[in-house]
Structures are given as structure tokens and as C-alpha cells.
């Protein structure tokens, strides 16, 4: 006698091509595969059409021009470069300059944005209104205009190096180098130069060890607070960070600072390092502009935390600074970090406007002078696209990892 299950349960049939569209298990994969094939075909046709047009115009797709001499100077470089260097060397200088202004801009923009966002929520009416004016003014004016304005102000600021000397050739007490090491002139900012000796790898290793110890202590403080409610001091983390470097430097003396010096014989400033005005102008403009957007992100993140959280922390006897650091900001970061990633990406891409103040970034070198000299527009633009794609994906990846570490963990 046949069981009920033998009659009611349908028999599973084997796979057949019709299931690619009729079966929901395979339908999505089928459409994705078709879309992939279509994209490959379109990209192949575009590439073939480009090569055919190149051949018809007597052109060839090649990056051999990168080995040719660049024949132009760059006003600020972190590596050795002359006008006889290759276009590849000039492009590397542009990449380093772009990364320099992007990293420095992200750091300063974060400091400005966090400070402005917190002060905009201040109970002091004047402070809150001033921060509101700052945020609205910078958020509603294009960044290029702010770059031009700040660039003009920076360019017209600062005196000539000879202004730091008296007629007798001695340095005036009120016109000398600031702290004996800094001078802002019409050429830029003179600052001490760092010179490393043979023992610098050990000092670098001590710095890495200090950074690791810094975060380990901070993590220990956090775990202790949440597990036992005991609040350990945070200041030892700074001792752990600084002490290894100081000890290694005192033992080896591998790092020295060369301060700029006012030379009385030629009315010039010698020694040290010169930070050019184009970099200063672009760095300040991008930082202040992006900081206004970050301030709004910080304000929104703080407001997203329920007032009951702060009231409960205050009832436990925590001081306002502790409440902000231990209760509000850790929860606000879950709201702040995702839009913060976009602001870092925007700052990095906005650095391509550096040519407005004469700063030699990758767009000005590879996408500007090199492109005009060689006529290799396709090759230069593709390299530019690849660079910005890689740096943007890197920033997104790093920030997404941090975002995952501060995200709310569900149980």
C-alpha cells in the first residue's frame, strides 16, 4: 500500500535549461551573467573602436613618454627632482604632493569640524551663533571661491626675509623668528628641517611600539570601565606613547633639527625647510571648507544621542567632559563616521583644484603640464582616473573598517 507522501510529494526533477529562467534559484544568477557578458562586450567594442580611431589618426597607445625629460620645474617637492627628471618622476612628485595635502587636510578638517560641531551646541549664545555663521558661510559657497580667497590672503601676507633684520644686521627682538625657529615671509613659512642619523630605524621602531602601547592601554581602560565600572586614568597612555621615542632618541641622538637662520650678509633666511604658500593656501582652504561639513555631521551625531543618556550619566556623578567622552561621543560615532567618509573623499578629490593657487599636485603635473607637452591625453587621463580611484577606495576601506569597529554589535 502506497503511503500518502508517495502520492502528495512531487518528485524532484533533474536540472534542465528552462530552470535558468523559471526557477528562482537560478534566475538571478542568469540575469547577472547576461549583464556581465553585455558589459564585457560593450567595453570590448569601445576599446576596439578607440584603437581603430588611434590607428586611423596615426597615433599609438603607449606610456613610453613617461621616460622622457619633463623639462619643467616644480615649486615644492619632498623628493629629489629637477627639470631634467622624467615625466614619471614628475608624476610621482605630484602624487606625493596630493597625498600630503589630502592627509594634512583631513587631519585639520577633523579638528576644526569636531570643535565647531561641539561649540555649535554650546549654551553660550555668542559661540553658538558664530559657529553657525561659519558653517553656513562655508557650506553655501563653492570651494573654488574659498580657495581663491584664502590663496589671495596668504599670498599678500608675510614680509620679505630682510624685514627680520635691522640696519645693523642684527635680529630685532620683536621681528625675529618666532620661537627662534619659524618665520612667515612672502615666500612661505620657514620651519626647522628634520635630519635623521644612522639610528633612525630604532627610533621608528620605538615610535611604532609606543603607538601600539597607546591603543592597548586605551583598550584596557575601556574594558575595565565596562566590566567593573572602575575608571582608570588615561594619561599613562601618553607616557607609553612618548617615553620609548624619548629614551631611544636620548640614547642614539639620531634625529636633529636644523633651524632657519637669518643671514645678515645677504638679507636672507638660510637653513630649515620652506613650506610654500600654495600648499598653505590649499591646505587651509580645503580644511576650513570641509570642516564646516564635518561640523554638521558631528552636531547631528551628538543630537542623535538621547538626552536620557546624558541625564543618567550625570545622575551617576560623571562630569560633563566625562559624559561627552564616555557616553555621547561613542554613540555619536555610529552616526558621524559614515558621512565622514564622504567628506574625506570630497577633500581628496577637491585637491585637484590646486592649480588655482599654483600648487603642483598630480592634476597639475600629469594632467596639466605633462599632458600639454606630450599630447597623450588618453594615457594621462587614464592614469589620473586610476590614481583617484585607488586613493578613494583606500580611504573608504580604512574608514569602513573603523566604522565596523564602532558599530553597534547585536547579540
N, C-alpha and C positions, 0 to 999 in steps of 0.2 A: 504494500500500500504506500503510495507516494505521500510524502509529507507536504504540509501547506507551503513550507519555504521553497520546495522544489518547483511549485507552480507559480508562486507570487513573486519570487526574486528573479529579476531579469538576468539573463546570462551576459557576462561581460564579453564584449566582442573585442577582437584584436584591433590594433591601430590601422587606420586607412586614411588616405589623403584628405577625404572630406572632413575629418575631425579637425583639421587645421583652422577651419572657419566655423564649424558648428559646435565644437567642444570649447567651453570657456577655459579649459586648462591650457589650450594651445593657441587660442585666438589672439591674445595679447602679444605672445611671442611672435606670431606670424606677422602682425602689423608692424611690430618693431623691426623685424628682419627686412620687411619690404621697404620701410622708411630708411633703414641703413643702406640698403642697396641703391635706393634713389639718391641719397646724399653722396654716396661714392661716385655714382655715375655723373651727377651734376658737377662735383669737384673735379673729376677727371676731364670732363668736357671743357670746363673753364681753364684748367691747366693746359690742355691741348690747344685750345684757342689762343691762349696767351703766347705759347711757344711758337705757334704758326704766325701770329702777328709780329713777334720778335724777328723771326726769320725773314718775313716779308719786308721789314724795315731795315734789315741788315744788322740787327742787334743780337747779342748773345747774353744769356743769363749767367752771370759769373760774379764771384766775390773776390776776384783777383786784384781789384782796385784797392783792397784793404792793405796790401803790401806796399803801395806807392807812397812817396813822401806826402805829408799833409800840407806843408808849405803855409801854415798859419799858426799864430801864437794863441795861447790860452792864458787868460789873466790870472787864474788861480788853479793850482794843481797840487795834489797830495802825493804824486809820484813824479819821477823824473820825466820831463817832456820838453822837447824843443820843436821848432818849426820843421826840422828835418826828420822828425819821427813819422811813423807810418800813420795812415788813416785808422788802422786798427788800434794803435796806441792812443790816438786822439779820442776814439770811441770809448776806450777803457777809462780815460780821464773823465769823459762825460758821464759814464756810468757811475764812477766813484763820486763825482760831484752831485749827481742826482740822489744817490743813496745818502750822502752826507746831509743834504738839506732836508730830505724826507725824514730821516731818523731824528735829526735835531728838531725839526718842525713838529713831529708827533709828540716828542717829549715836552716841548714848551707849550704846545697847544693843549696837552692834557693838564698840565699845571694851571694854565690860565683858565681852561674850561671848568675844571673841578672847583677852583677858587671862586670863579664868577657864579657858577651854579649854586654853590652853598650860600654865597653872600646875597644872591638874589632872593633867597628865602629868609634873609635876616629880618629881625623885628625892627631894626633901625631903618626908618623911612628913607633917609638920605642915601644910605648904602644900597638899599634895595632898588631905589629909583635910578641911581647911577648905573648899576649893573643892567637894569632893563634898557636904559638908553644905549649902553654899549652893545648889548645883544641885538637889539632891533636895528641899530645903525649898521652893523657889520653883516647881519644876515640878509638885509634887503638891498645891499649894494653889491654889484658884481665884483668878484675877486680881482679881476684885472685892474679895475679902477683903484682899488686899495693898494695893489702892487705899485702902480704908477705914483700914487700919492705918497706912500711911505718911502718909495725909492727916491722921489724928489727931496723929501725932508732929509733923508740920510745923506744924499749927495751934497746938499748945501750945508751940512753940519760939519763941524770939526775945523780946526785951524791948520796952518802949514807947520811942518816939523820945526822950522826955525822959530815959531812962536813960543816954543818951550825953552828958548834961550834968552838971556838978557844981552845987552850990548857988549858986556864984558866977556860973554861966553859961558857964564855960569848959569845953572838952572835956577829959575825963580822958585821960591818956596810954594807959591800959590799956582804956578803954571807948570810945575814939574810933572813927572809921570805919576799917575795915580797909584798909590801904594808902592811907588818905585818900580812898577812893572807894567803898567798899562798906559796907553796914550791913544786917544781917538783923534785922528788927523783927517785932512782932506783926502788921504789915500786909503784910509781904513783904520782898523783897530790893531795897534801893536800890542802883542801879548808875549809872555815868556814862551820860549820854544823848549820842547822836551827832547833831551838827548839820552839815549839808552846805552848802557855799557854791556860787557860780556855776561853779566849775571842776570840779565832781564828775564830769561825763561823761568828762573827760580822765583822771581818776584811775581811773574804772571801766574805761576802755579799757586803761590800763596794767595793771590787775589781770587783765583777760582775756588780754592779751599775756603776762603773767607765767605764768599758768596754762598757756597753750599751750606756752611755752618750757620749763616744768617737765616736762610729759609728753614733749616732744620729746627733752629731754636724757636722761630715764629710758629712753626707747625706744632712743636711741643707745647708752647704756651696755649695754643688754640685747643689742642686735645685735652690738656689739663683743665682748662676752663669748662669745656662741655662735659667732661667725665666727672669731675669732682667739684666744680664750681669755684675752685681756687684760682685767683688771678695772679699769675706770675709777672714779674717786671719784664718789660720789653727791651730796656736799654742794654742788657747783655748782648743782644743780637748785633748791635752796632759795634760793641767791643770785639765780638767774634769776627765781624767783617773787616775791621780796620787793623786789629792787632797783628795778624800774620803778615800783612803788607808792610807795616811799620817795622816789625822785627827783621824781616828779610831785607828791607832797604837799609836799615841801620847796619846790618851785618855785611852787606855786599856793596852798598853805595853805587848801584848800577844805574840809577836814574838821577839826572841832574837837569836843572832848569837854567836856560840861558836867557837872561832878562834883556830887554831892549835898552839901549843906552843912547843918550843924546850926545852926538859928536859935535863939539864946539868948532872943530876945524872946517867942516863942510856944512854946518847948519842942517844936519840930517839925523835921523834916528837909525842906528845900526844895531844888528843883533835881534834876537827874538824872532817872532813869526808875525806876518802881516795877514790879517783876515780882511779880505777885500770888501768894499762897500756893496757890490752887487749881491754877495752872499748874505750880508747882514740885512739888506733891504728885503730880499726874497724870503729869508728865514722869518723875519719879524712879521711881514705881511701875511704869509701863509699861516703862521702860528696864531696871530691875533684873529684872523678871519675864521679859521677852523675852530678856535677856542670858543667863539660865540655859539657855534652849533653844538659843541660838546657841552657847553653850559646848559643849554636847553635839555639835552639828554640827561645830564646829572640832576637837574631840577625835576624832570619827570620821574626819574628813578626814585628820588627821595620822597616825592609826593605819593608814589605808589605804595609806600610802606604805611600800613595802618597806624593811625595815631595811638591806638591801643597798645602797640608795641612799645612806643616811647614812654607812654604813661606807666606801663608795667615795669619798664626798666627803671624809671625814676622812682617808682614805689619801692624798688629793691635797694635804693640808695645809690645808684650809679650817677656819676656826674655827667653833665651834658656832653663833654668830649668823649667819655667812655661810651655813652649811648650812641653817639654818631659812629664811632669806630667799631663797636662790637655788635650793635643791634641794627642800625639803619643801613649803613653802607654795605654790609654783607648781603642784605636782602635786596638793596637797590641795584647791586651789580648785575643781578639777573635781568634787569630791565635796561641797564646802561650799556652793557657790553655789546649786544647785537648791533645797535645803531652806531656805536663807537667804531666798529669795524669799518662801516661805510665811510665814516669821517676820515679815518686813516687812509683809506683807498683814495678818497677825493683829494686829500692833501698831496699824496704821492703823484696823482695824475695832474693836479693843478700846478705842480712844479714845472711842467712843460711850458708854462708861461714865463720861464726865467729869462727868455730872450728880451723881454720888455725892459729889464734892468741891466742887461748885458752880462748875465751870469751864464757860464758855459756848461750847461747840463747836456745830457745825451741828445735832447732835441735840437739844441743849438749846434752841437758838433756834428754828430752823424746825420741828423735830419735837417741840418741847415747848411753849414759851410761845405762839408764833405759831399752832400747831395748836389749842391750847386756846382762844385768843382768837377765832379766826375760824371754828372748826369745820370747816375744809377739810382733813379727814383724808386723803382720797384724793389731793388735789393735793400736800399736804406730803409724804406718804409716797412718792409717785412721784418728787418732786424729790430726796428723800433717797436713794432707790434709785439714781437716775441719778448723783448725786454720787459715792457709794461705788463704783459700777460704773466710772465714768470714772477715779477715782484708783487703783483696784485694777488696771485694765488698763494704766494708765500705768506704775505701779511694775513690773508684770510685764513690760511691753515693754522698759523700760530695763534691768532686770536680765537679761532673756533676751539682749539684745544683748551685755551684758558677759559672760554665760555662754558665748555663742558665741565671744567673743574669747579666752577662756582654755581653751576645749575643745581636746581632743587632735585635731590635724589629721592625718588619714590620708593617706598618699601612694600 
